[in-house]
Amino acid sequence: MGYAELIETLQNLPQDKRAEVFDFVEFLATKSGIVSSKRQEPEEWTDGEFAQLAMRQALRGMEDEAVSYTRDDIKERWQ
């Protein structure tokens, strides 16, 4: 199998299988001493960064939902 055929086969694989191939190639290159491992320890997140991520994840997919309330629904009422 030549490089062109290898690339074509790789492009036709599903994304999860491509990721496996890339991981395996990185493993072989690291094991042979060709490259050092590029993986680094994850950096620490600030509370603000984590809060933003949490909010984005909580609201994910809601941007296409229809609004089902009016301005009157958000007014505070005192009795």
PDB file of N, CA, C and O in Angstrom:
ATOM      1  N   MET A   1       0.856  -1.168   0.000  1.00  0.00           N
ATOM      2  CA  MET A   1       0.000   0.000   0.000  1.00  0.00           C
ATOM      3  C   MET A   1       0.901   1.231   0.000  1.00  0.00           C
ATOM      4  O   MET A   1       1.771   1.376   0.859  1.00  0.00           O
ATOM      5  N   GLY A   2       0.685   2.108  -0.968  1.00  0.00           N
ATOM      6  CA  GLY A   2       1.449   3.346  -1.059  1.00  0.00           C
ATOM      7  C   GLY A   2       0.832   4.434  -0.188  1.00  0.00           C
ATOM      8  O   GLY A   2      -0.245   4.266   0.384  1.00  0.00           O
ATOM      9  N   TYR A   3       1.550   5.558  -0.103  1.00  0.00           N
ATOM     10  CA  TYR A   3       1.067   6.665   0.720  1.00  0.00           C
ATOM     11  C   TYR A   3      -0.286   7.187   0.252  1.00  0.00           C
ATOM     12  O   TYR A   3      -1.156   7.468   1.076  1.00  0.00           O
ATOM     13  N   ALA A   4      -0.473   7.320  -1.049  1.00  0.00           N
ATOM     14  CA  ALA A   4      -1.732   7.843  -1.578  1.00  0.00           C
ATOM     15  C   ALA A   4      -2.888   6.927  -1.203  1.00  0.00           C
ATOM     16  O   ALA A   4      -3.954   7.394  -0.801  1.00  0.00           O
ATOM     17  N   GLU A   5      -2.675   5.624  -1.334  1.00  0.00           N
ATOM     18  CA  GLU A   5      -3.723   4.658  -0.998  1.00  0.00           C
ATOM     19  C   GLU A   5      -3.990   4.659   0.516  1.00  0.00           C
ATOM     20  O   GLU A   5      -5.133   4.528   0.953  1.00  0.00           O
ATOM     21  N   LEU A   6      -2.941   4.805   1.293  1.00  0.00           N
ATOM     22  CA  LEU A   6      -3.085   4.878   2.742  1.00  0.00           C
ATOM     23  C   LEU A   6      -3.919   6.097   3.138  1.00  0.00           C
ATOM     24  O   LEU A   6      -4.824   5.996   3.967  1.00  0.00           O
ATOM     25  N   ILE A   7      -3.609   7.246   2.541  1.00  0.00           N
ATOM     26  CA  ILE A   7      -4.349   8.477   2.844  1.00  0.00           C
ATOM     27  C   ILE A   7      -5.812   8.335   2.438  1.00  0.00           C
ATOM     28  O   ILE A   7      -6.703   8.741   3.184  1.00  0.00           O
ATOM     29  N   GLU A   8      -6.065   7.772   1.281  1.00  0.00           N
ATOM     30  CA  GLU A   8      -7.441   7.595   0.811  1.00  0.00           C
ATOM     31  C   GLU A   8      -8.214   6.668   1.748  1.00  0.00           C
ATOM     32  O   GLU A   8      -9.363   6.945   2.090  1.00  0.00           O
ATOM     33  N   THR A   9      -7.584   5.574   2.161  1.00  0.00           N
ATOM     34  CA  THR A   9      -8.228   4.645   3.087  1.00  0.00           C
ATOM     35  C   THR A   9      -8.519   5.336   4.413  1.00  0.00           C
ATOM     36  O   THR A   9      -9.597   5.172   4.984  1.00  0.00           O
ATOM     37  N   LEU A  10      -7.561   6.101   4.894  1.00  0.00           N
ATOM     38  CA  LEU A  10      -7.730   6.829   6.149  1.00  0.00           C
ATOM     39  C   LEU A  10      -8.885   7.827   6.059  1.00  0.00           C
ATOM     40  O   LEU A  10      -9.672   7.956   6.996  1.00  0.00           O
ATOM     41  N   GLN A  11      -8.982   8.525   4.944  1.00  0.00           N
ATOM     42  CA  GLN A  11     -10.059   9.510   4.772  1.00  0.00           C
ATOM     43  C   GLN A  11     -11.435   8.849   4.733  1.00  0.00           C
ATOM     44  O   GLN A  11     -12.433   9.484   5.075  1.00  0.00           O
ATOM     45  N   ASN A  12     -11.500   7.600   4.324  1.00  0.00           N
ATOM     46  CA  ASN A  12     -12.780   6.900   4.231  1.00  0.00           C
ATOM     47  C   ASN A  12     -13.204   6.245   5.539  1.00  0.00           C
ATOM     48  O   ASN A  12     -14.326   5.749   5.648  1.00  0.00           O
ATOM     49  N   LEU A  13     -12.318   6.240   6.532  1.00  0.00           N
ATOM     50  CA  LEU A  13     -12.664   5.657   7.826  1.00  0.00           C
ATOM     51  C   LEU A  13     -13.578   6.593   8.604  1.00  0.00           C
ATOM     52  O   LEU A  13     -13.537   7.808   8.406  1.00  0.00           O
ATOM     53  N   PRO A  14     -14.403   6.036   9.489  1.00  0.00           N
ATOM     54  CA  PRO A  14     -15.199   6.892  10.377  1.00  0.00           C
ATOM     55  C   PRO A  14     -14.272   7.674  11.314  1.00  0.00           C
ATOM     56  O   PRO A  14     -13.137   7.264  11.556  1.00  0.00           O
ATOM     57  N   GLN A  15     -14.754   8.782  11.828  1.00  0.00           N
ATOM     58  CA  GLN A  15     -13.936   9.672  12.655  1.00  0.00           C
ATOM     59  C   GLN A  15     -13.317   8.953  13.846  1.00  0.00           C
ATOM     60  O   GLN A  15     -12.149   9.179  14.161  1.00  0.00           O
ATOM     61  N   ASP A  16     -14.083   8.087  14.517  1.00  0.00           N
ATOM     62  CA  ASP A  16     -13.537   7.410  15.696  1.00  0.00           C
ATOM     63  C   ASP A  16     -12.398   6.464  15.333  1.00  0.00           C
ATOM     64  O   ASP A  16     -11.458   6.302  16.111  1.00  0.00           O
ATOM     65  N   LYS A  17     -12.471   5.839  14.162  1.00  0.00           N
ATOM     66  CA  LYS A  17     -11.394   4.943  13.723  1.00  0.00           C
ATOM     67  C   LYS A  17     -10.167   5.741  13.300  1.00  0.00           C
ATOM     68  O   LYS A  17      -9.037   5.299  13.508  1.00  0.00           O
ATOM     69  N   ARG A  18     -10.384   6.925  12.701  1.00  0.00           N
ATOM     70  CA  ARG A  18      -9.249   7.787  12.358  1.00  0.00           C
ATOM     71  C   ARG A  18      -8.501   8.212  13.614  1.00  0.00           C
ATOM     72  O   ARG A  18      -7.271   8.263  13.631  1.00  0.00           O
ATOM     73  N   ALA A  19      -9.251   8.515  14.659  1.00  0.00           N
ATOM     74  CA  ALA A  19      -8.629   8.912  15.919  1.00  0.00           C
ATOM     75  C   ALA A  19      -7.779   7.777  16.479  1.00  0.00           C
ATOM     76  O   ALA A  19      -6.703   8.014  17.028  1.00  0.00           O
ATOM     77  N   GLU A  20      -8.267   6.531  16.340  1.00  0.00           N
ATOM     78  CA  GLU A  20      -7.491   5.376  16.792  1.00  0.00           C
ATOM     79  C   GLU A  20      -6.190   5.253  16.007  1.00  0.00           C
ATOM     80  O   GLU A  20      -5.136   4.973  16.579  1.00  0.00           O
ATOM     81  N   VAL A  21      -6.270   5.461  14.697  1.00  0.00           N
ATOM     82  CA  VAL A  21      -5.073   5.383  13.854  1.00  0.00           C
ATOM     83  C   VAL A  21      -4.065   6.445  14.278  1.00  0.00           C
ATOM     84  O   VAL A  21      -2.879   6.145  14.420  1.00  0.00           O
ATOM     85  N   PHE A  22      -4.513   7.672  14.480  1.00  0.00           N
ATOM     86  CA  PHE A  22      -3.607   8.755  14.886  1.00  0.00           C
ATOM     87  C   PHE A  22      -2.964   8.456  16.236  1.00  0.00           C
ATOM     88  O   PHE A  22      -1.771   8.691  16.427  1.00  0.00           O
ATOM     89  N   ASP A  23      -3.756   7.938  17.170  1.00  0.00           N
ATOM     90  CA  ASP A  23      -3.205   7.574  18.476  1.00  0.00           C
ATOM     91  C   ASP A  23      -2.147   6.490  18.344  1.00  0.00           C
ATOM     92  O   ASP A  23      -1.107   6.548  19.000  1.00  0.00           O
ATOM     93  N   PHE A  24      -2.414   5.492  17.489  1.00  0.00           N
ATOM     94  CA  PHE A  24      -1.468   4.397  17.298  1.00  0.00           C
ATOM     95  C   PHE A  24      -0.177   4.888  16.645  1.00  0.00           C
ATOM     96  O   PHE A  24       0.914   4.477  17.040  1.00  0.00           O
ATOM     97  N   VAL A  25      -0.299   5.755  15.658  1.00  0.00           N
ATOM     98  CA  VAL A  25       0.889   6.306  15.004  1.00  0.00           C
ATOM     99  C   VAL A  25       1.706   7.120  15.998  1.00  0.00           C
ATOM    100  O   VAL A  25       2.934   7.031  16.008  1.00  0.00           O
ATOM    101  N   GLU A  26       1.045   7.908  16.827  1.00  0.00           N
ATOM    102  CA  GLU A  26       1.750   8.683  17.846  1.00  0.00           C
ATOM    103  C   GLU A  26       2.456   7.752  18.833  1.00  0.00           C
ATOM    104  O   GLU A  26       3.585   8.016  19.245  1.00  0.00           O
ATOM    105  N   PHE A  27       1.783   6.663  19.207  1.00  0.00           N
ATOM    106  CA  PHE A  27       2.380   5.679  20.104  1.00  0.00           C
ATOM    107  C   PHE A  27       3.639   5.071  19.480  1.00  0.00           C
ATOM    108  O   PHE A  27       4.677   4.986  20.135  1.00  0.00           O
ATOM    109  N   LEU A  28       3.547   4.649  18.216  1.00  0.00           N
ATOM    110  CA  LEU A  28       4.706   4.048  17.545  1.00  0.00           C
ATOM    111  C   LEU A  28       5.860   5.034  17.413  1.00  0.00           C
ATOM    112  O   LEU A  28       7.018   4.669  17.619  1.00  0.00           O
ATOM    113  N   ALA A  29       5.550   6.278  17.071  1.00  0.00           N
ATOM    114  CA  ALA A  29       6.597   7.287  16.912  1.00  0.00           C
ATOM    115  C   ALA A  29       7.268   7.584  18.249  1.00  0.00           C
ATOM    116  O   ALA A  29       8.486   7.758  18.306  1.00  0.00           O
ATOM    117  N   THR A  30       6.489   7.642  19.313  1.00  0.00           N
ATOM    118  CA  THR A  30       7.054   7.895  20.638  1.00  0.00           C
ATOM    119  C   THR A  30       7.906   6.707  21.078  1.00  0.00           C
ATOM    120  O   THR A  30       9.002   6.883  21.608  1.00  0.00           O
ATOM    121  N   LYS A  31       7.395   5.506  20.854  1.00  0.00           N
ATOM    122  CA  LYS A  31       8.108   4.284  21.240  1.00  0.00           C
ATOM    123  C   LYS A  31       9.437   4.164  20.504  1.00  0.00           C
ATOM    124  O   LYS A  31      10.423   3.705  21.080  1.00  0.00           O
ATOM    125  N   SER A  32       9.473   4.575  19.228  1.00  0.00           N
ATOM    126  CA  SER A  32      10.701   4.479  18.451  1.00  0.00           C
ATOM    127  C   SER A  32      11.649   5.638  18.698  1.00  0.00           C
ATOM    128  O   SER A  32      12.777   5.631  18.206  1.00  0.00           O
ATOM    129  N   GLY A  33      11.207   6.628  19.450  1.00  0.00           N
ATOM    130  CA  GLY A  33      12.065   7.764  19.742  1.00  0.00           C
ATOM    131  C   GLY A  33      12.094   8.807  18.644  1.00  0.00           C
ATOM    132  O   GLY A  33      12.929   9.711  18.673  1.00  0.00           O
ATOM    133  N   ILE A  34      11.201   8.697  17.677  1.00  0.00           N
ATOM    134  CA  ILE A  34      11.139   9.666  16.578  1.00  0.00           C
ATOM    135  C   ILE A  34      10.637  11.008  17.086  1.00  0.00           C
ATOM    136  O   ILE A  34      11.175  12.057  16.733  1.00  0.00           O
ATOM    137  N   VAL A  35       9.611  10.967  17.909  1.00  0.00           N
ATOM    138  CA  VAL A  35       9.062  12.194  18.510  1.00  0.00           C
ATOM    139  C   VAL A  35       8.827  11.935  19.981  1.00  0.00           C
ATOM    140  O   VAL A  35       8.641  10.796  20.412  1.00  0.00           O
ATOM    141  N   SER A  36       8.839  13.003  20.735  1.00  0.00           N
ATOM    142  CA  SER A  36       8.479  12.865  22.143  1.00  0.00           C
ATOM    143  C   SER A  36       6.973  13.016  22.259  1.00  0.00           C
ATOM    144  O   SER A  36       6.325  13.596  21.388  1.00  0.00           O
ATOM    145  N   SER A  37       6.442  12.504  23.315  1.00  0.00           N
ATOM    146  CA  SER A  37       5.000  12.573  23.510  1.00  0.00           C
ATOM    147  C   SER A  37       4.557  14.031  23.591  1.00  0.00           C
ATOM    148  O   SER A  37       5.134  14.818  24.341  1.00  0.00           O
ATOM    149  N   LYS A  38       3.541  14.388  22.825  1.00  0.00           N
ATOM    150  CA  LYS A  38       3.041  15.762  22.790  1.00  0.00           C
ATOM    151  C   LYS A  38       1.991  16.002  23.868  1.00  0.00           C
ATOM    152  O   LYS A  38       1.600  17.141  24.122  1.00  0.00           O
ATOM    153  N   ARG A  39       1.549  14.947  24.483  1.00  0.00           N
ATOM    154  CA  ARG A  39       0.503  15.103  25.491  1.00  0.00           C
ATOM    155  C   ARG A  39       1.081  15.743  26.735  1.00  0.00           C
ATOM    156  O   ARG A  39       2.129  15.339  27.241  1.00  0.00           O
ATOM    157  N   GLN A  40       0.388  16.730  27.206  1.00  0.00           N
ATOM    158  CA  GLN A  40       0.820  17.448  28.389  1.00  0.00           C
ATOM    159  C   GLN A  40      -0.249  17.310  29.454  1.00  0.00           C
ATOM    160  O   GLN A  40      -1.401  16.977  29.174  1.00  0.00           O
ATOM    161  N   GLU A  41       0.157  17.570  30.666  1.00  0.00           N
ATOM    162  CA  GLU A  41      -0.811  17.555  31.762  1.00  0.00           C
ATOM    163  C   GLU A  41      -1.836  18.651  31.515  1.00  0.00           C
ATOM    164  O   GLU A  41      -1.481  19.746  31.078  1.00  0.00           O
ATOM    165  N   PRO A  42      -3.091  18.371  31.786  1.00  0.00           N
ATOM    166  CA  PRO A  42      -4.101  19.419  31.601  1.00  0.00           C
ATOM    167  C   PRO A  42      -3.839  20.584  32.541  1.00  0.00           C
ATOM    168  O   PRO A  42      -3.424  20.401  33.685  1.00  0.00           O
ATOM    169  N   GLU A  43      -4.086  21.766  32.042  1.00  0.00           N
ATOM    170  CA  GLU A  43      -3.866  22.943  32.878  1.00  0.00           C
ATOM    171  C   GLU A  43      -5.049  23.143  33.809  1.00  0.00           C
ATOM    172  O   GLU A  43      -6.167  22.713  33.528  1.00  0.00           O
ATOM    173  N   GLU A  44      -4.776  23.796  34.908  1.00  0.00           N
ATOM    174  CA  GLU A  44      -5.833  24.073  35.878  1.00  0.00           C
ATOM    175  C   GLU A  44      -6.737  25.180  35.342  1.00  0.00           C
ATOM    176  O   GLU A  44      -6.263  26.149  34.749  1.00  0.00           O
ATOM    177  N   TRP A  45      -8.028  25.027  35.554  1.00  0.00           N
ATOM    178  CA  TRP A  45      -8.999  26.016  35.107  1.00  0.00           C
ATOM    179  C   TRP A  45      -9.315  26.958  36.257  1.00  0.00           C
ATOM    180  O   TRP A  45      -9.330  26.560  37.422  1.00  0.00           O
ATOM    181  N   THR A  46      -9.565  28.206  35.912  1.00  0.00           N
ATOM    182  CA  THR A  46     -10.038  29.132  36.933  1.00  0.00           C
ATOM    183  C   THR A  46     -11.521  28.855  37.175  1.00  0.00           C
ATOM    184  O   THR A  46     -12.175  28.192  36.370  1.00  0.00           O
ATOM    185  N   ASP A  47     -12.038  29.359  38.275  1.00  0.00           N
ATOM    186  CA  ASP A  47     -13.462  29.165  38.560  1.00  0.00           C
ATOM    187  C   ASP A  47     -14.324  29.781  37.461  1.00  0.00           C
ATOM    188  O   ASP A  47     -15.354  29.221  37.086  1.00  0.00           O
ATOM    189  N   GLY A  48     -13.895  30.942  36.944  1.00  0.00           N
ATOM    190  CA  GLY A  48     -14.653  31.611  35.886  1.00  0.00           C
ATOM    191  C   GLY A  48     -14.677  30.805  34.601  1.00  0.00           C
ATOM    192  O   GLY A  48     -15.720  30.703  33.956  1.00  0.00           O
ATOM    193  N   GLU A  49     -13.532  30.224  34.216  1.00  0.00           N
ATOM    194  CA  GLU A  49     -13.471  29.399  33.002  1.00  0.00           C
ATOM    195  C   GLU A  49     -14.354  28.166  33.140  1.00  0.00           C
ATOM    196  O   GLU A  49     -15.054  27.779  32.205  1.00  0.00           O
ATOM    197  N   PHE A  50     -14.311  27.556  34.322  1.00  0.00           N
ATOM    198  CA  PHE A  50     -15.136  26.378  34.546  1.00  0.00           C
ATOM    199  C   PHE A  50     -16.618  26.735  34.517  1.00  0.00           C
ATOM    200  O   PHE A  50     -17.428  25.983  33.974  1.00  0.00           O
ATOM    201  N   ALA A  51     -16.975  27.873  35.097  1.00  0.00           N
ATOM    202  CA  ALA A  51     -18.372  28.314  35.099  1.00  0.00           C
ATOM    203  C   ALA A  51     -18.869  28.561  33.679  1.00  0.00           C
ATOM    204  O   ALA A  51     -20.002  28.214  33.344  1.00  0.00           O
ATOM    205  N   GLN A  52     -18.014  29.165  32.839  1.00  0.00           N
ATOM    206  CA  GLN A  52     -18.398  29.403  31.442  1.00  0.00           C
ATOM    207  C   GLN A  52     -18.605  28.092  30.705  1.00  0.00           C
ATOM    208  O   GLN A  52     -19.574  27.945  29.961  1.00  0.00           O
ATOM    209  N   LEU A  53     -17.701  27.137  30.906  1.00  0.00           N
ATOM    210  CA  LEU A  53     -17.843  25.836  30.256  1.00  0.00           C
ATOM    211  C   LEU A  53     -19.128  25.153  30.714  1.00  0.00           C
ATOM    212  O   LEU A  53     -19.871  24.606  29.899  1.00  0.00           O
ATOM    213  N   ALA A  54     -19.384  25.185  32.013  1.00  0.00           N
ATOM    214  CA  ALA A  54     -20.579  24.547  32.546  1.00  0.00           C
ATOM    215  C   ALA A  54     -21.849  25.167  31.956  1.00  0.00           C
ATOM    216  O   ALA A  54     -22.797  24.455  31.625  1.00  0.00           O
ATOM    217  N   MET A  55     -21.862  26.492  31.827  1.00  0.00           N
ATOM    218  CA  MET A  55     -23.036  27.165  31.269  1.00  0.00           C
ATOM    219  C   MET A  55     -23.219  26.813  29.791  1.00  0.00           C
ATOM    220  O   MET A  55     -24.336  26.558  29.342  1.00  0.00           O
ATOM    221  N   ARG A  56     -22.110  26.802  29.034  1.00  0.00           N
ATOM    222  CA  ARG A  56     -22.208  26.424  27.613  1.00  0.00           C
ATOM    223  C   ARG A  56     -22.744  25.004  27.463  1.00  0.00           C
ATOM    224  O   ARG A  56     -23.574  24.743  26.592  1.00  0.00           O
ATOM    225  N   GLN A  57     -22.276  24.089  28.306  1.00  0.00           N
ATOM    226  CA  GLN A  57     -22.737  22.705  28.223  1.00  0.00           C
ATOM    227  C   GLN A  57     -24.208  22.595  28.637  1.00  0.00           C
ATOM    228  O   GLN A  57     -24.964  21.833  28.034  1.00  0.00           O
ATOM    229  N   ALA A  58     -24.612  23.343  29.652  1.00  0.00           N
ATOM    230  CA  ALA A  58     -25.994  23.292  30.115  1.00  0.00           C
ATOM    231  C   ALA A  58     -26.953  23.820  29.056  1.00  0.00           C
ATOM    232  O   ALA A  58     -28.071  23.322  28.931  1.00  0.00           O
ATOM    233  N   LEU A  59     -26.528  24.822  28.296  1.00  0.00           N
ATOM    234  CA  LEU A  59     -27.400  25.453  27.300  1.00  0.00           C
ATOM    235  C   LEU A  59     -27.226  24.875  25.902  1.00  0.00           C
ATOM    236  O   LEU A  59     -27.897  25.303  24.962  1.00  0.00           O
ATOM    237  N   ARG A  60     -26.331  23.909  25.762  1.00  0.00           N
ATOM    238  CA  ARG A  60     -26.036  23.319  24.454  1.00  0.00           C
ATOM    239  C   ARG A  60     -27.311  22.772  23.810  1.00  0.00           C
ATOM    240  O   ARG A  60     -28.056  22.018  24.434  1.00  0.00           O
ATOM    241  N   GLY A  61     -27.552  23.157  22.565  1.00  0.00           N
ATOM    242  CA  GLY A  61     -28.695  22.672  21.809  1.00  0.00           C
ATOM    243  C   GLY A  61     -29.974  23.453  22.023  1.00  0.00           C
ATOM    244  O   GLY A  61     -30.973  23.191  21.352  1.00  0.00           O
ATOM    245  N   MET A  62     -29.971  24.405  22.939  1.00  0.00           N
ATOM    246  CA  MET A  62     -31.188  25.149  23.230  1.00  0.00           C
ATOM    247  C   MET A  62     -31.387  26.354  22.311  1.00  0.00           C
ATOM    248  O   MET A  62     -32.459  26.959  22.308  1.00  0.00           O
ATOM    249  N   GLU A  63     -30.359  26.706  21.531  1.00  0.00           N
ATOM    250  CA  GLU A  63     -30.470  27.909  20.710  1.00  0.00           C
ATOM    251  C   GLU A  63     -31.553  27.806  19.635  1.00  0.00           C
ATOM    252  O   GLU A  63     -32.018  28.832  19.140  1.00  0.00           O
ATOM    253  N   ASP A  64     -31.963  26.599  19.266  1.00  0.00           N
ATOM    254  CA  ASP A  64     -32.985  26.432  18.238  1.00  0.00           C
ATOM    255  C   ASP A  64     -34.388  26.249  18.810  1.00  0.00           C
ATOM    256  O   ASP A  64     -35.358  26.148  18.060  1.00  0.00           O
ATOM    257  N   GLU A  65     -34.495  26.207  20.138  1.00  0.00           N
ATOM    258  CA  GLU A  65     -35.798  26.012  20.757  1.00  0.00           C
ATOM    259  C   GLU A  65     -36.614  27.298  20.688  1.00  0.00           C
ATOM    260  O   GLU A  65     -36.081  28.401  20.807  1.00  0.00           O
ATOM    261  N   ALA A  66     -37.907  27.130  20.494  1.00  0.00           N
ATOM    262  CA  ALA A  66     -38.812  28.280  20.420  1.00  0.00           C
ATOM    263  C   ALA A  66     -38.986  28.883  21.814  1.00  0.00           C
ATOM    264  O   ALA A  66     -39.013  28.166  22.815  1.00  0.00           O
ATOM    265  N   VAL A  67     -39.102  30.197  21.861  1.00  0.00           N
ATOM    266  CA  VAL A  67     -39.319  30.885  23.129  1.00  0.00           C
ATOM    267  C   VAL A  67     -40.791  30.725  23.496  1.00  0.00           C
ATOM    268  O   VAL A  67     -41.675  31.028  22.695  1.00  0.00           O
ATOM    269  N   SER A  68     -41.046  30.249  24.712  1.00  0.00           N
ATOM    270  CA  SER A  68     -42.433  29.980  25.098  1.00  0.00           C
ATOM    271  C   SER A  68     -42.892  30.884  26.241  1.00  0.00           C
ATOM    272  O   SER A  68     -43.817  30.531  26.973  1.00  0.00           O
ATOM    273  N   TYR A  69     -42.260  32.035  26.401  1.00  0.00           N
ATOM    274  CA  TYR A  69     -42.664  32.968  27.445  1.00  0.00           C
ATOM    275  C   TYR A  69     -42.632  34.382  26.885  1.00  0.00           C
ATOM    276  O   TYR A  69     -42.008  34.654  25.859  1.00  0.00           O
ATOM    277  N   THR A  70     -43.325  35.277  27.590  1.00  0.00           N
ATOM    278  CA  THR A  70     -43.396  36.676  27.160  1.00  0.00           C
ATOM    279  C   THR A  70     -42.731  37.550  28.206  1.00  0.00           C
ATOM    280  O   THR A  70     -42.305  37.067  29.255  1.00  0.00           O
ATOM    281  N   ARG A  71     -42.643  38.839  27.915  1.00  0.00           N
ATOM    282  CA  ARG A  71     -42.060  39.796  28.856  1.00  0.00           C
ATOM    283  C   ARG A  71     -42.855  39.818  30.163  1.00  0.00           C
ATOM    284  O   ARG A  71     -42.283  40.024  31.233  1.00  0.00           O
ATOM    285  N   ASP A  72     -44.166  39.608  30.080  1.00  0.00           N
ATOM    286  CA  ASP A  72     -45.001  39.593  31.285  1.00  0.00           C
ATOM    287  C   ASP A  72     -44.638  38.444  32.217  1.00  0.00           C
ATOM    288  O   ASP A  72     -44.828  38.546  33.428  1.00  0.00           O
ATOM    289  N   ASP A  73     -44.119  37.357  31.665  1.00  0.00           N
ATOM    290  CA  ASP A  73     -43.747  36.200  32.484  1.00  0.00           C
ATOM    291  C   ASP A  73     -42.561  36.471  33.386  1.00  0.00           C
ATOM    292  O   ASP A  73     -42.393  35.792  34.399  1.00  0.00           O
ATOM    293  N   ILE A  74     -41.739  37.443  33.045  1.00  0.00           N
ATOM    294  CA  ILE A  74     -40.544  37.675  33.840  1.00  0.00           C
ATOM    295  C   ILE A  74     -40.677  38.855  34.796  1.00  0.00           C
ATOM    296  O   ILE A  74     -39.748  39.143  35.550  1.00  0.00           O
ATOM    297  N   LYS A  75     -41.787  39.524  34.778  1.00  0.00           N
ATOM    298  CA  LYS A  75     -41.994  40.640  35.701  1.00  0.00           C
ATOM    299  C   LYS A  75     -42.243  40.090  37.106  1.00  0.00           C
ATOM    300  O   LYS A  75     -42.983  39.124  37.297  1.00  0.00           O
ATOM    301  N   GLU A  76     -41.609  40.729  38.072  1.00  0.00           N
ATOM    302  CA  GLU A  76     -41.803  40.326  39.460  1.00  0.00           C
ATOM    303  C   GLU A  76     -43.106  40.923  39.950  1.00  0.00           C
ATOM    304  O   GLU A  76     -43.396  42.098  39.727  1.00  0.00           O
ATOM    305  N   ARG A  77     -43.876  40.099  40.616  1.00  0.00           N
ATOM    306  CA  ARG A  77     -45.166  40.557  41.123  1.00  0.00           C
ATOM    307  C   ARG A  77     -45.136  40.537  42.647  1.00  0.00           C
ATOM    308  O   ARG A  77     -44.755  39.544  43.265  1.00  0.00           O
ATOM    309  N   TRP A  78     -45.542  41.649  43.230  1.00  0.00           N
ATOM    310  CA  TRP A  78     -45.605  41.757  44.690  1.00  0.00           C
ATOM    311  C   TRP A  78     -47.057  41.703  45.109  1.00  0.00           C
ATOM    312  O   TRP A  78     -47.927  42.315  44.489  1.00  0.00           O
ATOM    313  N   GLN A  79     -47.296  40.980  46.141  1.00  0.00           N
ATOM    314  CA  GLN A  79     -48.686  40.854  46.593  1.00  0.00           C
ATOM    315  C   GLN A  79     -48.878  41.539  47.903  1.00  0.00           C
ATOM    316  O   GLN A  79     -49.984  41.541  48.443  1.00  0.00           O
TER     317      GLN A  79
END
